[in-house]
Amino acid sequence: MNYKMMGRFLGQILALEAVFMIPALLIAASAGEIVAMQGFFITISAVLPLGGVLLFFCRGANLMFGAREGLVCVGLSWIVLSVVGCFPFFLSREIPRFIDALFEAVSGFTTTGSTILSNVESLSSSLLYWRSFTHWVGGMGVLVFLLAIAPGGRGDKGFTMHLLRAESPGPNVGKLVPQMRQTALILYLIYIVMTVFNVIFLLAGGMSPLEAVCTAFGTAGTGGFGVKNDSIASYSPYIQNVCAVFMFLFGINFSCYYLLLLRQFRNVFKDEELRLYIGLVVLSVALIALNIRPIYDTFGETLRHAAFQVSSIMTTTGFATTDFDLWPSFSKGILLMLMVVGACAGSTGGGLKCARVLLLFKSLRRNIRQVLNSKKVQVVRNNDRVVDEKVLSNTDAYLAAYVIIVIVSFLLISLDGFSTATNLSAVLACFNNVGPGLEAVGPTCNFSAFSIFSKMVLILDMLAGRLEIFPILVLFSRGTWFRR
C-alpha cells in the first residue's frame, strides 16, 4: 500500500477544500454574518496547515500505485472532505448537532440533496452558498478537479486512471483524449461553461445573483439543495422550465458534448445509452401527465410539473415544483423506478445509470439465447462494439451489491418505526443520491426525525451511492489493510 502517496492526496484535498471555503468566508464578511464568518475562518485556519503538514511529510512519494490504492484514496478523500465540510455548519451553530451537520455536508458533496433542515431560508447567505457549492464540486468529482489542475503522474502510467475510474460514475470509464489529465480538464471546462450558461438563464428570469448561483450549483451537480423552503415551487414557470432543461442536460454523458464539439454528430445520435435516456424521459413524462391531468387546471401546467419532476428524479437532482407525494400511486411508482435507473454514465447524476440498465437487459437477452442455442457463441454489443466480459461481470457484481445494500439499509432504518414507504424511499433517495423520498421524507418534509443510527446508515448509503459502492466496500474491507 502506497501510504505516502495517499497522504499526499489527502493533504491536497484538505488544502483545496480550505481554498474552496474562501468565497463563502468573503460572502459572510460582506454580509456581516459574524458567527458564520468565524465558523469558516476557524475551519480554514485549522485545515490549511494540516494539509500543508501532510504534503510536507509525504513529499517525494512514489507516484505509482494500483487500483486498490486508488479505491482507498477516493473513499478516504470523500470521507475527509465531508467531515471537514460540515464544520462551518456546526461551528456557526446554525446546525447545532454534529451528526446533522455531517448529514448535510455528505448530502451536499454526494449531490444527494436530502436535508435535515426544516427552514432552509433561516441559513445565512454564506452557508447557503457553501451548501450549494458542495453540490457543484461533488457533481463532477473533487479528485477529477484535482487531476485537472494539479497533475502529478507521468502520462497515464501512474495513478490518474485508477483515481478517475474510482470516482467517475458508470460501468466503464475511458479517456476522451490520450492523457488522463487532459480528459479531466476537458470534463471540467464543459462543466463550467454549462454552469455559467445556467446562471445566465436564471438571472434573466429575475433571480438574485446568490439565488441564481446556488440554484445553478444544485442543477449542475444534480444535487437539489434549494435556497427556499418550497424548493423551486415559488419561482416562475420560466425558472422552472430552465431548471428542467438544464437538469436534463447535466444528466447526459459529458463525452457526448465533447463529441458534439468535434462535430461527430452521428456518433452522438447513435449512442444507445443516450437514446434510452431520452426515451425513458419522454415516456415517463407522457404517462405521468396523463395520470395527473385531473389534479391541475390546464394541460400546460400538468405537462410542466410532469416534465420537471421526471427530469429532477431521473437525473437524481431532487428539486420540486409540487408535492408529488400527493400524486396517484402510478405516477409515484414511475418516479421510484426512475430513482433506481438514474441518469447516464459519465454525467453528474446518480442511480444505477442507463448504461448499466442497458447492459443488464442485453446480458439477460444473451443468456436466454444461450439457453436456446448453447452451441452458438453469444456476445453483448453496445454501440456496435463488443462489450468486454469483465465489464459485464462488474455490472452483475454491482447489481448484487446494490440490492444487498438497499435491503440491509432498509431493515436497519426500519428500527425507527416509520412506514415502509418512508423507509424504502429514504434508502433509495439516499443511495441513488436523489434527495426527497415519499411520505415522511417527501418533497415537503426532511430527514431530521430519523435517529442518529439511521442517519449514519443513510450517510454511508449516500457515500456508497456516489462512489459506485466499491471504493467504500474496499475501504472497510479487512483484506485491504491486512493483505498477505
Beta strands, then each sheet from edge to edge (+ up, - down):
strand 1: 381-382
strand 2: 385-386
sheet 1: 1+ 2-
end
